[in-house]
Amino acid sequence: MSDDEREEKELDLTSPEVVTKYKSAAEIANKALQLVLSECKPKAKIVDICEKGDSFIREQTGNMYKNVKKKIERGVAFPTCISVNNTVCHFSPLASDETVLEDGDMLKIDLGCHIDGFIAVVAHTHVLQGGPVMGRAADVLAAANTAAEVALRLVRPGRKNKDVTEAIQKVAAAYDCKIVEGVLSHQLKQFVIDGNKVVLSVPSPETRVEDAEFEENEVYAVDIVTSTGDGKPRLLDEKQTTIYKRAVDKSYHLKMKASRFIFSEISQKFPIMPFSARALEEKRARLGLVECVNHDLLQPYPVLHEKPGDYVAHIKFTVLLMPNGSDRITSHSLQELQPTKTTDDPEIKAWLALGTKTKKKGGGKKKKGKKGDKPEESAEAEPMDATTNGASQE
């Protein structure tokens, strides 16, 4: 489909076919997350698990819409990442990387799937241990989960993006944690993973965003990252960056043959969605990607870190703002948590008491894959404290 045609016919949730595609993508993303989690064991190589996540998404989406006349693009919308402990995000190593998981690691799994450009993303945090998560690790996870529950209730038609920014700060502070800077929750549109309407995680002079109001029939990727550290992550090593997205509005005549070869391969295989350099020939890619990034042809997704010893949790979900209320289509239940902090703040409790549905849900859609936290979708969520962990165990 040409850009003009796409512009002319912008599809949204008023089309039942679009809703079905979002939900099908979400079902695959939820199952991929489940699969990745089941592979996370001490001494397992991170790159092998990431590859399994991506392969599963490619395989499952490949089985859909096979016999339609018009070719429908489908596949990975965001490569599987497993960022461990104080690593904040985007760790999806190359095939030659030997990093393995260890007992007690706090893992942040992040991935995305699309069908016909309709994107479902999900991120989940899991501690590699038996029994309940305790102490500050539990605090940071409870902060992320409660902030996500509050955001689910505030990303709704008529509310403003800055309401969400302020609310999630307050929740994190209640657990003596910080919301990590530089994380944006984006509106999702067909083939657009980073739409212009955004929710800022932390207001700062460097990152200004337009004030915006949420509207019916919009879709958002709500992205919450919490830390026991200062919430100002750093790039330690550019060589760790492996995820890129083609900047479609930029052009430049590349000088190096390796760069031209790689850029041509990227343009053919990954014209729009973020991709992992693992999918390219490694030696050639290392050479060619540098020139592409230096001339802004590719947007890198850097691997960021908090300080060693800091705990970082990440929860991301996709939500459809349907006429009958908010429908969170990607998520996963948490382990049992025993945080050291409790939230008795009346404002936080009032936010959590808000319903997510505007009226009774008609024409019940079939349930998604494994969604242990279905009860939370109803009216109220509890803040997470030592007595209510607010999530079922795996």
ABEGO torsion letter per residue (X at the ends): XBAAAAAABBBBAABAAAAAAAAAAAAAAAAAAAAAAAABBBGBBAAAAAAAAAAAAAAAAAABGAABABBBBBEBABBBBBBBEABABGBBBBAABABBBBBGBBBBBBBBBBBGGBBBBBBBBBBBBBEBBBEAAAAAAAAAAAAAAAAAAABBBGBBAAAAAAAAAAAAAAAGBBBBBGBBBBBBBBGBABBABBBBABBBAABBBBBBBBBBGBBBBBBBBBBABAGBBBBABAAABABBBBBAABBBBBABAAAAAAAAAAAAABAABBBBAAABBAAAAAAAAAAAAAAGABBBBBBBBBBBGBBBBBBBBBBBBBAAEBBBABBBBBBBBBBABBBABAAAAAAAABBABABBBBGBBBBBBBBAAAAAABABBBBBBAABAGBBBX
